[in-house]
Amino acid sequence: MDIDAASVDHALSTTRAVRRRLDLKREVDQQIILDCIDIAEQAPTGGNLSSRRWLLVSDPKIKEGLAEIYQRSAGQWMVSAADRLAGSGHPQERNMASAAHLAEHLAEVPAIVIPTIIGRHDNSGRPGLFDSVIQAGWSFCVALRARGLGTAWVTAMLTEEDSVKELLGIPVHMTEIAMFPVAWTKGTNFSAAQRHPARSVTYFDSFERTFESGPSNPVRLADGPGTIAEIDIEAPPSAVWPVITDINLSAAYSPEFQGAEWVEPDSPIAVGSTFVGTNHNEAFGEFKVPSFIDTFEKDVSFGWRTSDIGNPGARWRFDLESTGPNTRLRYSMILGPGPSGLTTAIKAMPDKEDRIINRRVRTQHTAMLQVVAGVKKTVEATL
């Protein structure tokens, strides 16, 4: 039987955590849930052992008991947070409102499914517990989606493990993994979420190498080799923004970058603004590089191209991603395709292009890690 990849991809990319769009009034035939568990049980498992056990709850009193435990473990906090963020425009406003809605209506969902596994997690790193049931849980979610039902992956309640075990009669030698509130969804028009594209979150052969294309074997500059350094900062993007837009900050932490000057220092920074950076390394000594701002979105992204805006020697960029009260700083670099000291070295030793590129990426990655650590230190010291 041929597999319709488009349908599979659509189901995988549109299976969302559903809370406010769960239909609390429409009954769910338990056989549909069992069919989905059958699908989930086809997921791989450590040692090929069938150690997963599923608990399907539909009794109103037991659902009320689970709802009380959920309120005690996390629900009350979620409701309070949702009330506090309502109308604020905070990045977590919608998410907390959705979580609070589920906490307030958990007892009303037609069914609650709890996957468990035989054994106790002892933090030993041995396979057989979470790594043998997480994939089955996801398969269950996708199977529901394919049939017009939805759920959300809930784990906060499991902090009250003793209460859950007592209410549900779960043996002490079993481990609860998640809780899935199951219902038909109000509409099925779910869409893919906004995520980073694969090439911005995938590294090749070592955790420092990215490529715009390919890569070739051996690596070529035409592949768009680059690297990324990331760090989480305990401050909002608005506090990080003035630090990353200070073009001289990196000079305090980078072994190569010495500093920079704006070509028009009295003009406001915008796309098209130009600065000249001074660099120094053992191979080329001191050299100056003109740079052109190509990305400028306040509190979101700041980037520039070197040497030639139309044919840059390299492209650099800071991105800020809100993680609630904090910020994930992402510092990326792509080499080429235009002329630079790197292309000069490659032209002199074309047979060593791969080695030259890898060495340059490694050097830049090390420096960039120092820069993002410096940004974090600078920002957090001011709070």
N, C-alpha and C positions, 0 to 999 in steps of 0.2 A: 504494500500500500504506500503510495507516494504521500509525503508530508507536505502540506501547504505551509511553506515557511512564512508567508505573509501573515497568515492567521495566527500562527504560533508567536511570531514576533509581536503582533498587535496585542495578544493576550498578556504576554510577558511585560510589555512596556506600558500597559494601561491598567495593570492590577494595582489599585491604589488602596491605602488605608481608608476604609469607609466608616464614617461615624454618623454624621448628620443626615446622610442619605440612606441610612438603613430604614427599611419599611417595617415599623414596629407592629403594624396591624395585620399584615399578611402572614398566614401560617406557612411553615416550611415542612414539606414532607421529609421525614427522617431518612427515607430511602435515598433521597438526593444527597444528603450529607454522607451517608454510608458509601454511595458511589464515589464521592470525592475522596473519602478516606481510602477506598480501594486504589484510586489513582495515586494518592500520596504514598501508599505503601510500596509502590514501584520504585520509589527513590532509592538511591544507593545507601548502604549502611555498613558500618565497620564490621569486618569479618563475615559479611553477608549473613549476619544474625538478625532474626526478626525480633527485635527487643522493644519496639515501640508499642505503646498501649494508649488507646484513645478513650477519652471520657466524654460522652455526649449528654449534656444536661438540658432538660426541658421542663422539669418539675418547677412550678412557680415558687414554691417555698425555698427550694435549693438555690434558684436564681436570685431570690431576694437575699439569701445568706451570702452568696458571692458578691452581690452588690454592696452589702454592708461592709464586707472585708475590703472591697475595692475603695469604698469611700474612706475607710479608716487608713488604708495604706497610702493612697495618693489622690483619690477623688476630691476630698475636701480642699487640698492644696490646689488642684487643677481649677476648681470652681472659683476659688479666691483669686488665683492668678488671672483667670479669664476676666473676672469682674474688674480687676485692677488695670488690665491692658485694653479693655473695651474702648474703642474710639481713639486710641493713642497712635495708631499707625505703626506700632512696633512690629518688627519682622515676625515675632511669634504670636501676634494677636489672633490671627485666624486659626493657627494650630491649637492654641490653648482653648479657644472657644469650642473647637471641635472635640478636643479631649474632655472638656467639661461637660459637653452635651452627652457624651457616652457615659461618663461617670454618673450623671443624673438619671439616665434611662437604661442602664445596664440590665436591670431586672425585667425590662419590657421586651428585650429581644427574644425572638422565637426560640433560639437555641444558643447554647454556649458549648464550645468544644475545647477540651484541654488535652493536648498531646503530652504524654509522659514517656519515660523510658526506664527500663529495668536497670537499676544501679544508682550509685550516689556519686556526684561529682566531687572529687577530692583535690582538684587543682594540680593533679600530677602531670597533666599534659597528655595522658594516654587517650587514644581514640576510643570511641564507643558510646559517648553520651551526647553532648550538644552537637558534635560533628556527625552524629548518626541520626539526628532528628530534625535539625534546622532545615535541611533540604526537603524533608517530607512535609514540614509545616508550610514551606513556600509552595510546594506542589499543591497542597490543599487549598491555599489561597487562590492560586491560578485556576484550579479546577472549579472553584466556586464562581470565579469571574466568568469563565466560559459558559456557565449555566444561568447567568443573570443574577447571581447572589454576590454578596460582599461581606467583608469582615475587616478587622483591624488587628494588628499584632500587639497584644497587650501583655506586658510583663511586670508592671509595677506591683500588681497584686501579689505576686509570688514572694515578695519580701515577707509576707505573712504566711509563710509556708506551713507552720504548725496549725494555724486556723483553717487553711485550705484542706490540709490532709484530714483534719478532724471532721470537717463538714462533709467531705466527699468520700471518706473512708479509704483514702489512698494509703497503701502500705508504706512503712517507713523506708523500705529499701528501694522505693521508686523516686524518680526526680521529675517534677513538673517543669515543663519547658516554656509554655506560653498559654495564653487564653484567647480564644477566637469567638467573639460575639457574631453569630451568623444570622443573616436575614436577606430577603430579597432587596435589591437596591431600587431606589426611586430613579428610574432611568438607567440606561447602560452606556451613556455617552461620556465615558471617562477618557481622558487624554494622557499622553506621555508627560511626565514631569520635566521641569527644566533641570538638566544635569550637565556636568562637564563632558565635552566630547571625548571619545576614547583616547585620542592622541595627546590630550592634555592631562590625562591621569594614568597613562601607561608608559612604563620605562622599558628599555630594551637591554637585556643582558646584565645590567647593573643599575642600581637605584640612583642614577645620575644622568642617564642618557635618554633624550627624547628626539623624535624625528618628525618633520612635517610630512614626509613621504618615505616610501621604502621601509627600512633602509636597504641600500645596496650592499653587496658583499664582494669586495671590501667597501666600507663606508665612503661616501663621497660628499663634498660640500653641497652638491645639488640636492641631497636628501634633506637639507634643512636641519642639521644637527643642533641640539640645544640642551638645556637643562632647567630644572626648577628647584627652588628652595622654598619651603613653607614653614610657618610657625604660627602658633596661636598666641594672641596677645590679650591680656585681661584689661581691655578697654574697648569702647565703641569705635566704629570706623571714623567718626568725626574727630577723635583724638589722635588717630594714627595718620590721618590725611596730611596735616601740616608737616609731619616728620618725613614722610616718603616723598613729598614734593620739594623738600629742601635738597637741591642738587649737590650740596657739599657734604651731606651727612655721611654718605658711603665712604668718603675719604678717611674717616676715623677708624674704619674697620676693614676696608679692602686693601690688600697688600699691593695692588696695582694702581687703582684709581687715586689720583692725588688731589683732585678738586676740579671745580668748574666755574665758569663765569657766563652770565646771560649776555647775549649780544645786545639786547635792548633792556637793560636792567630796570628801567622805569615803566615798562609796559606790563600790563597784566599777563599772567601765564595763560596760554590758550593753545589749541591745536595750531601748529605752524610756528610757535615760538622756538627760538634757537639758542643753544648754549654751546660753549666750547669746553670740552673736558681735557684735562691733562692726565696722562698715564705714564707709567714707567714699569718696564720689566727688563730682565737680564738680557733677553734676546735683541730687543730693539732700542733700549735706552729710554729716554723721555720722548714722548710724542703727543701731539695735540689732535683731537678728533672733534669735528663739528657734529652736533646732534640736533635733531629736529623732533619736536613734540608731535606725536601722531595720535595720542590718546589722552584725553583730559576730561574725566567725568568725576566731579567732586564726590569724595567719600567712596568712590567705586574703583576707578582705574586711572593710572598715570603711566604713560609709555613714551618711548622715543626711538628714533632710528639714527644710526651713525653714518657719517661720511657723505651719503647721498640719499636723499629722501625717496627717490625713485628706484635706487639700486643699492640698498643699505649694506654696509659691511656687517652689521649686526642689528638685532631688534631686542629692546629691553622693555620690561613692563612690570609694574606693581599692580596687583589686584587685591581688593579688600572684600571679604565675604563676612557678613554678619552671622554670628553663631549665637544669637540672643544678646546677652550683655557684652559679649566679647567679639573679637575679630580674628579671622584667619587671614594672615598675610601670605600672599603668593607672589614670589619674585621669579620671573621667567626670562630666559634669554634664548634667542635663535641666531645662529651664525649664518652669515651670508645673506643673499648670494653675491653681493657686490665686493669690490676690492677692499682689502685690509691687510694688516700685517700677516694674518693667517694665509691669505691667498698668495702673498709674496713667498712665504715659506713653502707652500704647496708647489708653487711654480718652480722653485729651486730644487725641490725633491719630490717630483710627482709620484714616484714609486712608494713614497711613505705617507701619502695623503691620509690614509686611514689612521695611522699612528699619530700623525700631527693633530688631526681633529680630535681624537680621543684624549690626547694629552691636554689640549686646550679646553675641552669640555670639563675634564676633571679639575683643572686648575680654577676655572671659573665657578664651578659648583662649590668648591671649598670656600672661595671668597664670598660667594653669595650667601652661604650658610652663616658666615661671620656677619654679613650685613644685616640679614633678617634678625639675628640674635641681638645685634646692636640696636636695631629699630625697637625691638621688644623692650630692651633695657631702658632706652631713652624714653619711650612712651610711659611705661609703668612707673618710672621714677618721678614722673610729673603728677601722678594721681594721688 
